[in-house]
């Protein structure tokens, strides 16, 4: 019994001399409070534009562009002093033309994605779109189109997927 008590006291006394282990860090919070913003609708945050099946014969020659497919981004709950919104699309571009978006690995070669504004004018990578005049307290639907563009002759059949991000800015 004396051995057990001595061992117990030894364990307790060594723990009382141990240093506390602590770790420290810093969290930086940044933000801006303004009325000149809107909320991106849930349906517009992460979505898929379903491109139709495209016959390879429609992208037979370099420069051929497929039919444009409509998509939209909806901004809601805009502040009372909101003005214009601009969309900037960003993604990996092809070396042949920095305004065209590269398809994902495993997709067909010689084809790229291009994005157009509501007037069907091309929107280059990392360049603000035309301005969209916003109205407060309503859903503001911003209209766009996507299409494929052939970079070379005789594009072969296969998957044609791309991912593009967007950023909304206001004035």
Steps between C-alpha positions, in 0.01 A plus 500: 500500500790738580641438151165585339466823701861598425449434128176701500669797675794480255267518197306792645815692593660463153183626331497807721842603362405453133466818293166571341514462122335787317468605140419846373381640170338801344173518311464802273148602407449737210178641364318797359157623598312659211152529356629471144490122483262219421476135595582238237200267492563144617424370150769727356784419740601162360317376196540303180431630152384196304645534154321301230671213322698656218580304184873514426406614148387835648856572620675379187715810441707712739290797608164322473268590789214278614150617581493734800332362812324740739575515872439761768626624833238640738574770756244556776442732797694788347549809715303818438798689356621223271608603150658265248635150544784359293592135468860396455547139388832336587648165412780318325542628147646341189842612377361585156255763629483634857131583455411130462466260791691173502300180526570268793758223477354198322287716270536518123799685361480800272182640653447781752212669679399860437254714698282780359300784654127555440579673169709197400826692522793290620614549861873444545652325800552723804332801332182662636184444299280784386310661788162367610277770648357356821170570673467475879277240666442285189673207333749639247566240232827546310498329159796318342576240235764228467628323189789285384757630255726281286870574535602262224351313208315170541427493874443141607199385708525480879417675826513880499488624860633824648483680834489878518464717811339842519534809715234771539607863539286811535516873442 
